[in-house]
């Protein structure tokens, strides 16, 4: 006999069908329980409530806070249509702080800083032509006398910063020059190229004096340590390499990125090496051990550029500009970004990011969009769209590289339309 048949049998034995509309459900349930369950399962011992005591609480009871501003579910009440938040000590939390979110991914609440560069205006002063390919890199002389530009035409050109006149053209690479850096302690210029080589140029003799071999593919970025006689390079082989300048010995081959490393920079304080990659991550490296110290995974798109100022870092990707504090690797805020419809127009590719010593940030994009930001507030100072030189295609308005001079009052950009542009600040 199955369970249903047993239930029907018991129903006929205990109840009269005519009395069903007037049945006492409680009495019926007690009658059934007396048949199927023994007494010791139906009755709790008299001392049960005393043994349990008044301290027994459900999960919701434990979540509740003894505060009149907390509702019966343990959530903050609405006061004048404004959400008041409380922590475990019954202290009010700032209303603009999300107390229910993961603190690791919520920016720290910062005091609103004024935009001290709000009145700055930047204007184009010089447009320099001479390269026959895209200008892929620019670097400034530490003494602010000249700057250099590297191009897809495989040449390096040296320009006078004040007059904008071409001083010299260096030839030696056989493919596009992707990045350069001028040493502040030696008369050396270091350049990297898609031909897999790293070259050291003596600027007194204007010749190559050293070659550094080891990269397995195109080299995209180079920087020199501010205090040590080492250079750091990175590129398409996903590695970051540290070289001794004099002996050309590879001190470290630092691996960890899963894609092309777009940029690498050195600092005198920890973290001394920072890199960003097409794998959407930013990594910091321990220069002594050659190991990765920290990986920042806050971006969902490839990170092509970043810049540092004091002890803070700003990274650029198609999903926005993000600021971090370097000592504890804390995420601080998102900077104001361009309004862009990625569905209709595709991803907004930010190719370059640089900052001046007075806290001005410049960013340039593949579609010609560019903007200046105030570092402290994260607000845009001004934005515009670059116009390509006459004779170029409209699609060649993009900006590939940029750098401020040492005064912070000039900006130099390299562009897809083969031009080099010098911008001046008008406060």
N, C-alpha and C positions, 0 to 999 in steps of 0.2 A: 504494500500500500504506500503510495507516494504522499508527499506533504500536503498537496491539495486535497486529496481524498480524506486524509486524516482531519484536516480543518473542516471539511464539510460534515464529517461524522460528528465532530465535537459540537459543531453549531446546532445540529439537530437535537443532540442530547441535552444541551444546556439552555437553549432558547426556543421560544415559541415563535414561529414565523409571523404570527399576527401582532406580536408585541415589539417587533423590530423598530417601528417609528418612535416608540416611547422608551427605548432601551437606554439605560445609564451606561455610558461608555466606560467610565471609571470602574464601575462594578463589574462590567464584562471583562475588562483587562485584568482586574485583580483575580477574578475567577479563573481565567486562563492561566495566569502566572502561578496560582496555587496548585494547578494540575501539573504544569511542565517544569517548574523550578522548585527546588527544595527550600525550606524556610531560611537556611543560613545564607542563601544567595539573595533573598528578597528583603532582608532587614539588616540595616547597618547596626553595629554595636552601639550601645548608648553613649559610650565614652569617645566615639569617633570624632565629634566636633571638638572635644577638648584636646584630643591628641593632635589633631591637625592645627588647631589654634587659629587666631585671627590673622597670623602673618602669611598664611597661604595666599598667593596671588597668581592670577592668570598672566599670560604674556602681555595683554593689554594693560593690566594693572601695573605691571612693572614699567611699561612705557610711559605711564602717566606721570606728570610732575605736579607736585602739590603747589599749584599756583592758580589763582582765580582767572588768569588770562589763558589758561590751557583748557581746551574742551575735553569731553569724556573719552576721546580717542587718543589723547596725548599730543594733539596738534595745536599750533597757535591759533588763537581766535583772531578774527578780522576786526580791526579797530579803525573806524572811519575809512573803510575801503582800502586800508593799508595793511600789509602783512607784517605783523610784529613777531619776531623770532626770539626764542629763548633757548639757552643752552642748559646743560645739566645743573648749573649752579644758580638757575633762576635769574641770570643776568640777561638783559636785553641785547640781542645781536643787531648790528646795523641792518636796516631794512634792505639795503642793496646787496647784502651778502647772502648767498645761497647756502643756508646751513644744512640743507638736506643732500647736497651733491658731494661727490668725491673731492676732498680738498686738494688732491694731487693734480686735478685737471681744471680746477677753478682758479682764476687769477687772484692773487692777493689783493685785498682792498687797499687801494692807494689813495693818498690825499690828492685831490684834483690839483694838478700843476698847471700853472699858467703857460700859455704858448708865448714864450719870449721872442720867437722869431716871426710873430704874426705880421709884422710890418715889412718883412724882407721881400724884396722883389728881385728876380733874376732875369737878365736880358742877354741875348746872344750878341757877343762883341766881335768874334772872328770866326770865319769858316775857312778851314785850310784844306786844300786839295793837293794831291800828289801820289797817293796810293792808287794802285790799279785793282785792288781787291777790297773786300770788307775789312774794316778796321776792327780787329778783334781784341786788342789790348792797348792800354795806355799806362804809363808810370811816370811819376814826378821825381825830379832830382831832389835829394834831401836838403839841398841848399837853395832850392826854389829858383834856379837860374834857367833850367831847361826841362823839357819833358821828352819822352820817347813814345813812339806808337808802333805797334806791330800789326801786320796785316796778313790776309789770306794770299797776298802776292809774294809771301815768304821773305819780305824785307822788313827791316827795322829802320825807322827814320827818327832823327834827332832834331827837335824844333826849339827855337828860342822862345821862352815863355812870354816875354813882354812884347816882342815885335811879331811873333808868329812866323818868323822866317825859317825855312828849312836849312839846317846846318850840315847834315851828313846823312848818308844812307848806308846801312850795314847789310851785307849779303853773306849768307852762310847756310841758312836753313834751306831745305829743298821742298818744304811744305809749309802750310799756314803757321804763323807764329801765334800761339794762343795766350801766352801770358809773359810778363817781364817784371823784374824788380831790380832797383838800383841800390847797391850796398851803401850804407851811411859811413862805413869805416874803411872801405877799400875803393879803389878806382875801377870797380867791377860792375858790369851789368849782366844779369842772369836772364836767359830766355829759354822758353820751352816751346815745343812745336809738335805738330801732328806727325813729324818724321821720327818720333820716338826718342829724340835727343834732348839733352839739357846742355846748353852752352854757356860758358863764362867768357864774357868779352872784356878786354882791357880797354877802357875808354881813353887812356893816354896814347895807346898805339892803334886803337880801333881795329883790333884783330881778336880772333878767338884764341884763348890761351888754355882752356880746358874743356873737355867733353865728358859728360857723365852718362854712362851707358848702363842700362838695366831694366828700364821700362819695356814691357812687352807690347805696348800699343801706344796710341797718341797720348802725349802729355799735355794736360789742360791747365795746370796751375803751378805756380812756384812762389815761394816766399823765403826771406832770409831771417834768421833769428836776430832779435834786437841786440843780444849780448854775446851769443856764442858764434863761433865760426862754422856754422852749419846752415845748409839750405834744406827746405822741405818741398817735395814735388808730389804731384798726384795726377791721375789721368784715367784713361779709359780701361786700364787693366784692373781697376777697383782697388788699387793699393796706394798707400801713402808711404813715400820713401824719404829717409833722412840721410843726407850726404855730408861728409867732411869736405869743406871747400878746398883745402890744400891737397889732400891725398886722393880725393875723388872716391873714397871708400864709402860704400853704403852701410851706414851705422845700423839702421833699422829698416825693415820692410814690414810695415804695419798693415795687416789685413783685417777685414771685418765688414767692410761695405759690400753690398750685394749688387752694386751697379756702378756706373761711371762716377768717379769723384770729380765734381765740377769745380770746387774751390778749396784751397787750403791756406791757412794763415797762422803765423807764429806770434806769440806774446812772450813778454819777459816774465810774467807771473803765471801760476797755474790757473787754468789749463793752458799749457804752453803751445799746444797744437790743436787747431780746430779744423774740421773738414765737413763738407756737405756733399750729398750724392743724389743721383737719380733714383736711389732706392727710398727716397722720402725721409731720410734720417740725417741728423747732424751728430757727429761724434767728436768727443774730446779725447786727447791721447796723452798718456804719461810719457814724456820724452825720455826719462831715465830708463824705463823698462821696455818701452816700445809697445805697450799694451793699451787697449781702449779703456778709458776711465769712465766714460758715461755716454750713453746713446739717448738722444732726444727724438722721440717719435710722435711729435705733436702735429706734423704735417701729413696730409693724405696724398699730396702730389710731390713730384720731384723738386728738390731744393737746389736751385741754381746759384744762389748768392746769399751772402750774409755780411754783416759788418759789426764791429765791436766799438764800444765807447766806454771808457772807465772800466767798470766791472759788469757791464751789461752787454747782451748780444741781441741783435735783431736778425731774423732769418726771413727769406723771401721765397714764396712758392705761389703756384696758381691759386691756392686756397687762402692766401692772405699773408700779411706780415705779422710776425709774432716776436714779442720781446721776452728775454729771459735774464735772470740774474745768474751770473757765472759761478759765484762761490758755492751756492747750494743747488744750482741748476733748477731754480724755481721759475715757473712760468708766471710772467707778470701781467701781460696784457696783449690784446690785438691792436695793431695800429690801424688807423683809418685807411680803407682800401678803395680802389676805383669801383664805380658801379659798372658791372659787367654781366651780360647775359651769356653764360657759358654754353647754354643749349643752342642758341642761335649763332654765336660768334666763336665758339670753341674756347679752350682754356686761355687765360691771359698769362703769357709766359714772361716772367720777370727775369731778364737776363743779367742785370747788374744792380748792385747796391753798394753805396759808399757813404761815409760820414766824415764830417769835418771836426776839428778840435773844439768848436763852439756848440756842438750838438745839433747840427743840421744834417739830415739824411736826404740822399738823392736816390731815386730808383727809376730805371728805364726798362721799357718793355719791347717785345718783338714787333708789336703793331704800332710803335711810335709814341705810345702814351708815356709820359714821364711826370714825376711829381717830386716836391720837396716836403719833408716832414720836420716837425720839431721833435727832438728825441724825448724830452721829458713828458710832454702831453700826449704824444702819439698822433697829433692832429696834422692834417695836410696844411702846408703853408700856401702852396699854389700848385696847380696842375695844368697840363696842356698836352697837345699832340704835335709831334715834330713834323715839319714839312720837308720832304726830300729835296735835294738840290735839283735844279732844272736839268732835264734830260734823263732823270732816273724814273723808275717805275714807282707807282704809288705804294706798292708792296715793299719798297726798299726804305721805308721811313723808320725802321726799327733801330734801337740803340743796343749795342753789344757790350760796351765797357765804359767805365767812368772812374774818375778820381778827382778829389779836391787837391788844390795846391796847399802848401804849408801854412799859408795865411788864412785859409778857409774862405777867401773872398773870390776865388776863381774856381770854376769847375771845367774839367776837360772830358769830353765824351768822344767815343769812337763809334761809327755808325755803319749800317749796312750799305748806305749809298756812297761808301768809300771816302767820306769826309771826316775830318776832325773838327770839333766845334769847341770854342772857348766861351764860357758864360761868366759874366761878372755879377756880383751881388750889389744891389742898390738898396741900402737900408733907408 
